[in-house]
Amino acid sequence: MPSAFRLPIADAGQPEPVPRTKQTGPAGASSSVRTRRIRETARELLGFEAFRPGQEEATKSVVTGRDTLAVLPSGAGKSAVYQIAGQLVAGPVLVVSPLIALQRDQVGRLDELDGLDGRAAQLNSALSAGDQRAALEGLADGTVRHLFLAPEQLAKPEVVEAIAKAHPALFVVDEAHCVSAWGHDFRPDYLRLGGVIEQLGHPTVLALTATAAPPVRAEIVERLGMRDARVVVAGFDRPEIRLEAEQHADAHAKEKAVLERVTALVGDGQVPGIVYSATRKGTEQIAAELADRGLRVQPYHAGLRKTDREDTQRAFMDDELDVVVATTAFGMGIDKPDTRFVVHAEPADSVDSYYQEIGRAGRDGKPALAVLVYRQEDLGLRRFFAAGVPAEEELQQVAGLVGAAEAAGIDDGVDVRQLREETGRPATPLARDLNLLEQVSAVVLDEEGAAHPAEGAPSPGEAAAAARELAEHRERVEQSRVEMMRGYAETTECRRQFLLGYFGEQLEQPCGNCDNCTAGLAQQQPDEDETPFPPQTAVQHAQWGPGIVMRVEDDRVVVLFEEVGYKTLALAAVLDNDLLERRGT
Ligand SMILES: [Zn+2]
């Protein structure tokens, strides 16, 4: 790339990297110059002829020095944003990413790029001490431009110190929804990122996620301490994926429908595809049935041997399989653009997960199919609350044991194994208890997962009450997420309008490419002036507090409440009883 567009980076001879100023680099350039530089970099570095929706907007925002939350679906090229921006900002780029496999993958991709400033490195516990040191030294002497690290690395003061000395220009938080209690992927390690960003002098923050439900967005911005954050939401519409759902009365009929559907698709040459099942046993059963019908098929779940899983992945990528029948363990980090169908044999645990899972089909832009096959019972709650809400006494006991260990001078803290011995309870709920206590700032978990009392921790009784309240809130939210999944399964309106409405993107017309549209059921959403509560209106409910209108149908309105999650209200009742009030403007 032309040197004119390269910004100064510190070399080994300089004691201090060149500080970022508004005058140097694209941040100080005019908007049109900036756009040109971004496009040139994209072309030269990644061979882009055109950006995908949201990429250019997000890159431009970051290069201008503005904290940015980019909500782009899986496969929309989120990493291109920091790859391009990394060439145009005056300092190294940190990328916090939860999975070591993803970090390795990204480093590999960057290393293949010609013309990249500096090299890419990773920093995680899988590396030797020497390699970890080398990564930080590379950052310090300017040879490492992109550093990928696991969030727990930032729990080490010496790592944060070393990074601070390198004056990072951009702090990227990948899978940023992990910071949100709303998300299923909540990681307590992500909670410290906001503090680290401040310790580093608040470099520009780029938060990336594919999960866009509005409360998740708000939480990301707040918990990362993003300033004047620009939110870019784009590209959720995937018109090439046909959407269908079918309900069956019993398990047998459902399984038969899945098998027949998949066999017909494969017979039609619509390969490869993915079948998602909620259980390991389910994946093996369906895979065996499909194999009996002569399909090239493998099951995939976390309980299988690593080598078998890798073989299946490779065979899927190399077109040696018609179908993989998998739990949700299959998919993250797998990019097979010509996947032609995704069939769910059970509903996903939320609309967010469902959208992410079906989004793996048709990334080549050619027609693909997403079918949800379900029974009424599959939408029940039991599946989702295996561990349940813990009793206050149990939480109090756990908090008390952590405090007692510290008081007895045990520096290693208390881990789940010790708690099991002390309480006789199984590991899973104890791990959940520790996580809850960490989230209410009663305990701190170290890298080994052992718990220590937090500084200024509340009493075990107070901590238990707060943790229990948090768990109840979670359960209400979970419940409402399941309700939204039910809403998707059972809607008689356009399914795509339903999905996009959920993510906060409005689709003006029914899509014409879902089963309800084809059946002539879908109707146009009411115009803004035809309904008292158009989508995105901020409202207040006497009992449920503040919320946002997500969706309007003829006779009902779906509201996302901050406290209780999604609720569907009958419009007539709302109007007759003045249940909702508009807030703000
Ligand atoms: Zn439709």
Residues whose N, C-alpha, C, O or C-beta is under 5 A from the ligand:
A	BS01	ZN	C494 R495 R496 P510 C511 G512 N513 C514 C517
